């Protein structure tokens, strides 16, 4: 039996057992607009990074901003609060620059 038929048979059996009935997003269309708007080279790079368990720099920074915001909410020392606010603003600027670079590359590649 060819591999594609074997895979189809496994999927049909799983469907018959109801293994796909409670998946998140069941019945909803998948919006792939962002995927296809991303240049092919970046899609490939992101796929490799995802498979390696590595996040893009901007995602890492956004997680850091989230942690800093939580720290800021719990902080009572005013000088520490100022330092945390400065760190947050610096990280936000870095993310903005990274995203702007991505936008510029997309615009350039679509021309």
Residue, then its C-alpha position, 0 to 999 in steps of 0.5 A: x500500500x502506498x504511503x499516502x493511502x496508508x496515511x489516509x486510512x489512519x486519518x479516516x480511522x481516527x476520524x471514525x473514533x472521534x479523535x478530531x471532534x474536540x479540536x480547538x477552532x473546529x469548523x472555523x476557517x483558517x486565516x492564512x493571510x499573514x502567512x502568505x503576506x510573509x516573504x518566503x525566505x522569512x517563512x522558511x526561517x520561521x519554520x526552522x526556528x519553530x522546529x528548533x524551539x527558538x522564538x524570533x527576537x521580537x517575540x522574546x522581547x515581547x515576553x520580556x516586556x510582559x514580565x517587566x510590566x508584571x514586575x512594575x505592577x508589583x513594585x513600590x519603590x519609585x526609583x525602581x519603577x523609573x528603571x523598569x519603565x525605562x527598560x520597558x520603553x527601551x524594549x518597546x523601541x527595539x520591537x518597533x525597530x525590528x518590526x519596521x525592518x520586517x515591513x521595509x523588507x516586505x515592501x521592498x520584496x513586493x516591488 
